[in-house]
């Protein structure tokens, strides 16, 4: 049985914070594989026109090319309709029935989880890892008491223990980096060169060569 984490999101663009999350979670959860799932168009996102899915996929490939345990899935691009997380997780369980699946999300997604389609089902289809961000509050009163009982707070620095019941929600602060893709896009549009430090060199070069966000 493999232990695999899936990290869904827009990754518009993928930045050093995303890669740090993957590095740290691979290590602290003793995973065999970490898979990024770029959304074709996240259904709950307010930004109506995301960057081309294929540009975002290419940037993810460039950012992870030297990390053998990381891979990029095209599954949400290939689904005939824009999938919700409940659809994606249902498919993941069907394709990896014998493996232990973890679904990774940021603290901002966690705080909006009760707005997701069939959100209680989403939280029952896999283990979840919620990655907090410095300076951002996180709370649990927006979810049900049953879900709160499954929350395991790892922010004291400990890793997850073996033998835990499946479908846990792990809260972790393993990455102490506050980088925002929205802020990166704004800096590029405004001509502020400081955005380079938040991206790998390969991704920064791709953005400049193909004038993404310009």
C-alpha positions as CSV (number, residue, x, y, z in Angstrom):
1,X,0.0,0.0,0.0
2,X,1.3,3.4,-1.0
3,X,0.8,6.7,0.9
4,X,0.0,9.4,-1.7
5,X,-0.9,13.0,-1.2
6,X,-2.9,15.0,-3.8
7,X,-2.7,18.8,-3.8
8,X,-5.4,20.5,-5.8
9,X,-5.5,24.1,-6.7
10,X,-5.1,26.8,-9.4
11,X,-1.3,27.1,-9.1
12,X,-1.6,30.4,-10.9
13,X,1.4,30.5,-10.8
14,X,3.1,27.7,-8.8
15,X,5.5,29.3,-6.3
16,X,8.1,28.4,-3.8
17,X,5.5,28.1,-1.1
18,X,3.7,25.3,-3.0
19,X,6.9,23.4,-3.5
20,X,7.9,23.8,0.1
21,X,4.5,22.4,1.1
22,X,5.1,19.3,-1.0
23,X,8.7,18.8,0.3
24,X,7.7,19.1,3.9
25,X,4.6,16.9,3.7
26,X,6.4,14.2,1.8
27,X,8.9,14.1,4.7
28,X,6.6,14.6,7.7
29,X,3.9,12.2,6.5
30,X,6.4,9.6,5.2
31,X,4.7,9.6,1.8
32,X,5.6,7.6,-1.3
33,X,4.3,10.2,-3.8
34,X,3.0,13.8,-4.0
35,X,0.7,14.7,-6.9
36,X,-0.3,18.2,-7.9
37,X,-3.7,18.4,-9.5
38,X,-4.1,21.8,-11.3
39,X,-7.7,22.7,-11.7
40,X,-9.0,23.4,-15.1
41,X,-11.0,26.1,-13.5
42,X,-11.7,25.9,-9.7
43,X,-15.5,26.1,-9.4
44,X,-15.5,28.1,-6.1
45,X,-12.9,30.7,-7.3
46,X,-14.2,34.2,-8.0
47,X,-11.5,34.9,-10.6
48,X,-13.4,34.2,-13.8
49,X,-10.6,33.7,-16.3
50,X,-7.6,31.8,-15.0
51,X,-4.4,31.5,-16.9
52,X,-4.4,28.7,-19.5
53,X,-4.5,25.3,-17.8
54,X,-1.7,24.2,-20.1
55,X,0.6,27.1,-19.1
56,X,-0.1,26.3,-15.4
57,X,0.6,22.6,-16.1
58,X,3.9,23.5,-17.8
59,X,5.0,25.7,-14.9
60,X,4.3,22.9,-12.4
61,X,6.3,20.5,-14.5
62,X,9.3,22.9,-14.6
63,X,9.0,23.6,-10.8
64,X,9.1,19.9,-9.9
65,X,11.4,18.4,-12.6
66,X,14.2,17.7,-10.1
67,X,11.9,16.0,-7.5
68,X,11.3,12.4,-8.4
69,X,8.5,11.8,-5.8
70,X,6.5,14.7,-7.2
71,X,4.3,14.4,-10.3
72,X,1.5,16.4,-12.0
73,X,-1.9,15.0,-12.9
74,X,-3.9,16.1,-15.9
75,X,-7.1,14.4,-14.7
76,X,-9.1,17.6,-14.1
77,X,-8.2,18.8,-17.6
78,X,-9.4,15.6,-19.2
79,X,-12.8,15.4,-17.4
80,X,-15.7,16.4,-19.7
81,X,-17.1,18.9,-17.2
82,X,-15.5,21.1,-14.7
83,X,-15.1,18.8,-11.7
84,X,-15.7,19.6,-8.1
85,X,-13.5,18.2,-5.4
86,X,-16.1,15.6,-4.5
87,X,-15.8,14.3,-8.1
88,X,-12.0,14.3,-8.1
89,X,-11.8,12.5,-4.8
90,X,-14.3,9.9,-5.9
91,X,-12.2,9.2,-9.0
92,X,-9.0,9.1,-6.9
93,X,-10.5,6.4,-4.6
94,X,-11.6,4.4,-7.7
95,X,-8.1,4.6,-9.3
96,X,-6.1,4.0,-6.1
97,X,-8.4,1.7,-4.1
98,X,-5.7,0.0,-2.1
99,X,-3.6,3.1,-1.2
100,X,-3.8,5.6,1.6
101,X,-4.9,8.9,0.1
102,X,-4.3,12.4,1.6
103,X,-5.9,15.5,0.1
104,X,-3.9,18.7,0.8
105,X,-5.5,22.2,1.0
106,X,-4.5,25.6,2.3
107,X,-5.9,27.3,5.3
108,X,-7.9,29.6,3.1
109,X,-9.6,26.7,1.5
110,X,-10.3,25.1,4.9
111,X,-12.0,28.3,6.1
112,X,-14.3,28.1,3.0
113,X,-14.8,24.3,3.1
114,X,-18.5,24.5,4.0
115,X,-19.2,26.4,0.8
116,X,-17.9,23.5,-1.3
117,X,-20.3,21.1,-3.1
118,X,-21.1,18.1,-0.8
119,X,-18.3,19.3,1.6
120,X,-19.1,16.8,4.3
121,X,-18.7,14.0,1.7
122,X,-15.5,15.6,0.6
123,X,-14.1,15.3,4.1
124,X,-15.2,11.6,4.3
125,X,-13.5,10.5,1.1
126,X,-9.9,10.7,2.3
127,X,-7.5,12.0,4.9
128,X,-7.0,15.7,4.6
129,X,-4.0,17.9,5.4
130,X,-4.6,21.6,6.1
131,X,-1.5,23.7,5.7
132,X,-1.7,26.9,7.7
133,X,-0.1,30.2,6.7
134,X,1.8,32.7,9.0
135,X,-0.4,35.4,10.3
136,X,-3.6,33.8,9.1
137,X,-6.2,32.7,11.7
138,X,-7.7,29.2,11.4
139,X,-10.8,28.0,13.2
140,X,-13.0,25.0,13.4
141,X,-16.5,26.2,14.4
142,X,-17.7,26.3,10.8
143,X,-17.6,22.4,10.6
144,X,-19.8,19.9,12.4
145,X,-19.0,18.3,15.7
146,X,-18.4,15.0,14.1
147,X,-15.7,16.5,11.8
148,X,-14.1,18.4,14.7
149,X,-13.6,15.0,16.4
150,X,-11.5,13.9,13.5
151,X,-9.2,16.9,13.6
152,X,-5.6,16.2,14.6
153,X,-3.6,19.3,15.3
154,X,0.1,18.8,14.5
155,X,1.2,22.4,15.0
156,X,3.2,21.5,18.1
157,X,5.8,20.1,15.7
158,X,5.0,16.4,16.0
159,X,4.3,14.2,12.9
160,X,1.3,12.0,12.5
161,X,1.3,8.8,14.5
162,X,0.7,5.4,13.0
163,X,-2.5,3.5,13.5
164,X,-4.8,6.5,13.3
165,X,-8.3,6.0,11.9
166,X,-8.7,6.9,8.3
167,X,-10.4,10.2,7.2
168,X,-8.6,12.3,9.7
169,X,-8.1,16.1,9.1
170,X,-4.5,17.0,10.0
171,X,-3.7,20.6,10.7
172,X,0.0,21.4,10.2
173,X,2.3,24.5,10.1
174,X,5.3,22.7,8.6
175,X,5.8,25.5,6.1
176,X,6.4,29.0,7.5
177,X,6.2,30.8,4.2
178,X,3.6,33.4,3.3
179,X,3.5,33.7,-0.5
180,X,0.5,34.6,-2.5
181,X,-0.1,33.8,-6.1
182,X,-2.5,36.8,-6.3
183,X,0.3,39.1,-5.1
184,X,2.8,37.6,-7.6
185,X,0.4,38.3,-10.5
186,X,-0.1,41.9,-9.2
187,X,3.6,42.5,-9.0
188,X,4.1,41.2,-12.5
189,X,1.3,43.4,-13.9
190,X,2.8,46.4,-12.1
191,X,6.3,45.8,-13.3
192,X,7.7,45.1,-9.8
193,X,10.7,42.7,-10.2
194,X,10.5,41.5,-6.6
195,X,8.2,38.7,-7.8
196,X,11.2,36.7,-9.1
197,X,12.3,35.6,-5.5
198,X,9.0,33.8,-4.9
199,X,9.4,31.5,-7.9
200,X,11.9,28.9,-9.1
201,X,14.2,30.2,-11.9
202,X,12.6,27.9,-14.5
203,X,9.1,29.2,-13.7
204,X,10.2,32.8,-13.7
205,X,11.9,32.3,-17.1
206,X,8.8,30.7,-18.5
207,X,6.6,33.6,-17.4
208,X,9.0,36.1,-18.9
209,X,9.5,34.2,-22.2
210,X,5.7,33.7,-22.8
211,X,4.6,37.0,-21.2
212,X,2.3,35.2,-18.8
213,X,0.4,37.8,-16.7
214,X,1.8,40.7,-18.7
